Amino acid sequence: MERIKSAAQLAGLQKKLLKAQDPKRPVVRVCLGPGCLAQGAAMVSQAFKSTIKAKKLRAKVQPLIKETGCHGFCSQGTLVSLSPADLFYVRVKPEDVEEIVEASLVKGQVVERLLYSDNGARYKSAAEIPFYKMQQKIILKNVGIIDPLKIDDALMAGAYQSFAKALTQMSPEDIINTVSLSGLRGRGGGGFPTGRKWRRAADIARENPGPVYIIGNGEEGDPGAFMDRAIMEGDPHAVLEGMIIGAYALGANKGFLYVRHEYPIAIRHLSIAIEQARSLGLLGQNILGTGFDFDLQINRGAGAYVCGEETAIIASLEGRVGEPITRPPYPAQQGLWNRPTIINNVETWANVPHIIDKGAKWYTDLGVPYSTGTKIFSLVGKVKNSGLVEVPMGVTLGRIVEEIGGGVPGQERFKAVQTGGPSGGIIPYEFKDLPPADMKPARVGLSAPVPISELKKLPVDFDSMAQTGSIMGGGGMIVMDNRDCVVDVARYFLRFLQEESCGKCLPCRLGLKGMQEFLDKFSRGQGSVEDIDELKSLAQAVGDGSLCGLGGTAPNPVLTSIRYFRDEYLAHIKDHKCPAGVCKDLIIYRVDPKTCNGCTLCVRNCPQDCISGRKKKPHTINNAACIRCGACMDVCPVGAVIVE
Amino acid sequence: MSPKKKKTDDLINFTIDGQPVQARPGWTILETAEQYHIHIPTLCFHPAVKPWGGCRLCVVEVRYGKRGKVMPSCLNPPLAKLEVFTHSERVLNVRRWVLEMLLADCPASKEIRDLAREYGVTATRFTITDPEEECLRCGRCVAVCNEVVGVQALTFGSRGVNKQLDTPYRVPNNACVACGCCVTVCPTGAMSTRLDLVRGDVSRRTGHGFAH
C-alpha cells in the first residue's frame, strides 16, 4: 500500500474507497465475537462462502461476506445481519445458511423462523429489537459492522478522520483541553479523569525533557467481562487511533499495548491493524507529513490478573515481576523507565477519537455530571438477553437489567446485581430496610444519595455506584436470581482474588485466605453471629492495609453482601439453612412423591446411583450417599425434585 | 538569608499522635517517627534496603484536612500540616488482624508471637498449615541480596498464597557467595535454616554457572 503523506491524501483515499463501494451490493455480516464463535459462527461463515460459490449467483446479487466483531446480542448467537435489506437473523446454524441465501439474497424474502421473536412479536431489523433500541452505540458503532482485518473497511466507516484533524488542526494543548473538558474518566474501573492525568504527564515532560510513553491496557481479567475484548477484536483501529492522538498530545514516540495472552484473537486483530496502519504511514515516521513519529508494539500479559494494575503493567513491561508498587509517584510522573507514562484502558482510548471529532460539549451532553459519555457493560448471569450493552452514563440499573436485559428467565425473581467484577459489590435489586444515611457521602455538588428502597432506580455512574459500596469497575454486570446464594457468590470471588493476589502485602495474601475461612465456615452452617462482625472487621483491615486496587477493593463483595443480605448470613449460621439452596452442606434433595411420575430419568442420571424406585412408582433419594450435584433436579421433567 | 535559615525552611512540620515533629525532605513518616522515638512496629523495613511495604504493620492513619487514609509509614513521605496517628482504631484493626494471621502463617516464630502479644493477640482462629514455618515472606533477604550484595541469589517463587522464598529457576545456585547477609537481616531467623538450600553443593562449586 502507498504511504499517506498528508491529511488531504487520507481524505482522498476515504472518498475513493466510498465511491468504489456499491451501495446496492448485499452484505452479509456474520458475528465472530466470542459468544457466537462458541456457537459455531466460523462454520456458519464457511457455509455462506461455500453456498454462494456453489450457487454461482449473478454478479449483481453476489454478496460480500464480512466476518465482523461482536454484535452484542450474545445469548442469541450465531447472529447474521443482512444489508441493505436490514434483516437480522438469530440462532443461525450452518444448515440454515442455504435457506437464507435462497430466500433472502436471491428472492429478497424474509426467513421468518430465524427472526428474533419475543412475547409474540417478530422483529425484522436489529434496530427495532428492545435490546438494541435502548442502547446508544458510540464506541461500539463500528464493532459488528466493519471487517476488523481490513483497514479499508475501517476507513470507509470514518476511522482515522479525528486523527487527521488532531494532527493537522489541533495543537497538543488543544487536545488535552478538549479531553479535560469532555470529563472523560478512566474506563478501566478507577474512574480517574483522563484529562487531568494527561495534563500532569505533559507538565512533567515539559519540565524534564525526555521520552514519554503511552500504554493501552487490554489486560481485562474480570470473570464474565468482555468489553475490551469486543473493542480490540471488532474495531482495533479505534484503539490505535485513540492512542496515536494521545501520543501526539503528550509528545510520545513509543506506545505499548498490553493485552492478555488469553485473548489470541484480539492480539491477532491488533497486530494486523498495526501492520496495516504502518504500511499506510499512519504509524511510523513523519506521520501525515507533520514530522510526528510514533510506533506501537503489543506486549502479551502472562496470565496475571494483577497485571491490569498500572504499576504492575509497568513492572511487567520493564521485565520485573508483575507486582504493584506504591503510588505516588504516579506513572504519569514517573512510570516506565522512570519517565512520564500514560496508561489508559483500551475503552478509554477508543473514546478519544469521538471526543476529538465531535467536541467536548457533545460528549458531556451524553451522560450525567461527573460521569460523561457512554459506557459498555457486559450483561451476564441470570438474564434473558445477555450480551454487550452500551448505554449513556446515568441510565438506571433497572433499565439495563429489566428493559435491555429482558429480566430473569423462567419463574425466578431478581435478587441482586454484582457490578465491577470480582472486587465490586453485590447490589440488591429491591431493598427497603436500610436508611439512606448508611450510604457513603456523595461527591460534593452531586444530588443527595438515592433512597435505598429505590435501588433499582440507581443511576449507573461512577459516583452513584460508589455510594452503594460497589464500584463501576470495568463494566461487568452479573445478574443473580433467588437461586444464587450470596455467601457462595462472595466465596467464589474471594477464591478468584486469592488465586490472583500477587502476595506482596500480608493483609491481602493472608487476609483473603482468612476471609475465605470465615465464609467456608458459614457455608457449612457453622460459626456464630459475632463472626459476621469479625469478618466485617477483617474485611476492613484488608481494604485499609493493602497497597493496590486488588487488595483495596477485594473486601467489597463480602462487605456489601453482609450489608444488604445479613438475613441470608444469619440463615446459614443460626438456622443452618441455605435459602437459595446452593451451599451443599446445608441442603438435601428430596423427591416429592405426589408430583413424581416415575419416569426413572433421575435414577439413570444420578452419578452416585443413590436414587431408587421402579418405573411408574415414586422414587426416593438416599441422602447419605447423595453428593448434592443437582443432576436429578436438572433432568426431572415434572419438577418433582425439591431442594431443601 | 543565611544558609542555616534556609535549612529550617526546608523542614516539613507535621504531627505524629498530636506531637509536633519536623522531617527533613526525603524522610518517610517512619524515619521521622524513629527520630522522635515514636515506636511504629515493622517486620519488613530494614535501613539497608529500599522500603518494600510488604508486612503492612507500619501502617498509620493519616488525616489531611477532612480526608483520612491508612497507609504504610515506611513508603510515604510526610506533607506539611499532616496529622499522623500511629495507634488509631483503624490502624490497630489492621495490625491485630495481620498479627493474628501471621500467628497461623508462621507459628514457629518467637519474634512474631512476642509482637502479637504486645497487641493483645495471643491465639489465632486461622488454620495452621505448617507448624514449623517461620518465614513471613517479608522480602528483606531478597532485597539485601539484590540491592546490597548485588548477586540476586534469592527470589520469590509463585504468587499469592503460594508465594515462597526460592532461588531463581528453583535450583541452588553459584551466585550465592555465602555472605550471610540474608541470615543477618531476617526478622524471624527463618533464613538460617534455608541458606543451604540456596547455595547448593559447595563442594561442586566451579565459580561459574549453576551447580546442581
Chai-1 contact restraints between the chains, C-beta under 6 A:
chainA,res_idxA,chainB,res_idxB,connection_type,confidence,min_distance_angstrom,max_distance_angstrom,comment,restraint_id
A,T326,B,G53,contact,1.0,0.0,6.0,A-B,restraint_1
A,T326,B,L75,contact,1.0,0.0,6.0,A-B,restraint_2
A,Q498,B,V161,contact,1.0,0.0,6.0,A-B,restraint_3
A,S501,B,G160,contact,1.0,0.0,6.0,A-B,restraint_4
A,C502,B,R159,contact,1.0,0.0,6.0,A-B,restraint_5
A,G503,B,R159,contact,1.0,0.0,6.0,A-B,restraint_6
A,G503,B,G160,contact,1.0,0.0,6.0,A-B,restraint_7
A,G503,B,K163,contact,1.0,0.0,6.0,A-B,restraint_8
A,K504,B,G54,contact,1.0,0.0,6.0,A-B,restraint_9
A,C505,B,G54,contact,1.0,0.0,6.0,A-B,restraint_10
A,C505,B,R56,contact,1.0,0.0,6.0,A-B,restraint_11
A,L506,B,C55,contact,1.0,0.0,6.0,A-B,restraint_12
A,L506,B,R56,contact,1.0,0.0,6.0,A-B,restraint_13
A,L506,B,V98,contact,1.0,0.0,6.0,A-B,restraint_14
A,P507,B,R56,contact,1.0,0.0,6.0,A-B,restraint_15
A,P507,B,V98,contact,1.0,0.0,6.0,A-B,restraint_16
A,L510,B,M101,contact,1.0,0.0,6.0,A-B,restraint_17
A,L510,B,D105,contact,1.0,0.0,6.0,A-B,restraint_18
A,K513,B,V161,contact,1.0,0.0,6.0,A-B,restraint_19
A,G514,B,M101,contact,1.0,0.0,6.0,A-B,restraint_20
A,G514,B,F126,contact,1.0,0.0,6.0,A-B,restraint_21
A,E517,B,F126,contact,1.0,0.0,6.0,A-B,restraint_22
A,L538,B,W97,contact,1.0,0.0,6.0,A-B,restraint_23
A,A541,B,N93,contact,1.0,0.0,6.0,A-B,restraint_24
A,A541,B,V94,contact,1.0,0.0,6.0,A-B,restraint_25
A,A541,B,W97,contact,1.0,0.0,6.0,A-B,restraint_26
A,D544,B,V70,contact,1.0,0.0,6.0,A-B,restraint_27
A,D544,B,R90,contact,1.0,0.0,6.0,A-B,restraint_28
A,D544,B,V94,contact,1.0,0.0,6.0,A-B,restraint_29
A,G545,B,R56,contact,1.0,0.0,6.0,A-B,restraint_30
A,G545,B,V59,contact,1.0,0.0,6.0,A-B,restraint_31
A,G545,B,V94,contact,1.0,0.0,6.0,A-B,restraint_32
